[in-house]
């Protein structure tokens, strides 16, 4: 099932709540124009929850995986990743969700 289908199932009362990452769900809810139909609960998962990037061994990028890892790490540590997230949500006219 896709994330879009899960939101439709929520709206059709197939279940009462949907747990999702706020940063992606916010974007999806606004993209599907469901912001007036869905409430985001104040619940936040408080434990560390890392995000991973997968690169196929068949990808041309696989040989550069260590370089990509270092680049992402530098972006996170420098705050550049935060700036990218803030800029993205600002560009689509949405407040950036709390993700930390």
N, C-alpha and C positions, 0 to 999 in steps of 0.2 A: 504494500500500500504506500502511496506517495504522501508527502506531507500535506499536499492540497486535499487529497482524499480524506486524510485524518481530520482536517479542519471541517470538511463538509459533514463527516460523520458526527463531529461534535455539535455542529449546528442542527443536525437532524436528530439530536438527543439519543444517539446510539451509545454514548457514554457521557459522563458529567464533567470530566476534566481531561485535559491533554497536557502532558508534561513535555516541554521542549526547551531548547536553549533560547533564552530571551532575545539574543541578538539576531538570530535567524528568524525566529517566529515573528518578531515585530516587523521585520522587512516583509515577510510572507503575508501577514495579516493586512498590511497596508497595500501591498501589491495586488491582493485579491479584493481590496476595498471592503474588508470585513471589520474595520476598526469600530464601527457602530454596533456590531453583532457579537463581538468577543471582548471579554474583560480579562486583562492580565492580572492574575492574583499577585499579591505582594510576597508570596513564598519565594525564597531564594535558597538554592542548594549551597550550603556553606563550605563544603569540603573542596579541596583542590581537585579540579577536573581538567586534566590536560587535553589539549587538542592536537591531533597528529595529522601530518601530511604524508600521504602514501605516494610512492613513485614506483611504477612497475619496473621490474628488472628488464623488460623489453623496451622501455622508454629510452630515448636518446639522452634524457636528463639523468638517468641512473648513475652515470659516471661522475656527475657533478653533485650527487646527493649530499656530500659533506659540505660543499660550498653553499648549497641551498640551506642546509641546517644552520651553518654559521650566520648566514644572512638573516634568517628569521630570528635567531637568537639576538643578534645585534639590534634588529628592529624593535624587538620587545624590550630589551634592556635600555635602549635610548629613548623610548617613548614614541618612536616613529609609528609603531603599530597602533597605538592609541590615537595618534593624529589621523591615520588612514581611516580608522573606524569612525571617528568624529566627522571627518570630512565627507565620508560616504553618506552617512545619515543626514548631514546638513544639506548635501547636494540633492537629496530626494525630499527635503522638507520635513524630516522627522527628527525628533529628539533621539539621541543615541541612548540605547538602553544601558542600564548598569550591568556590566559584565565582569567586574572584578569582585 
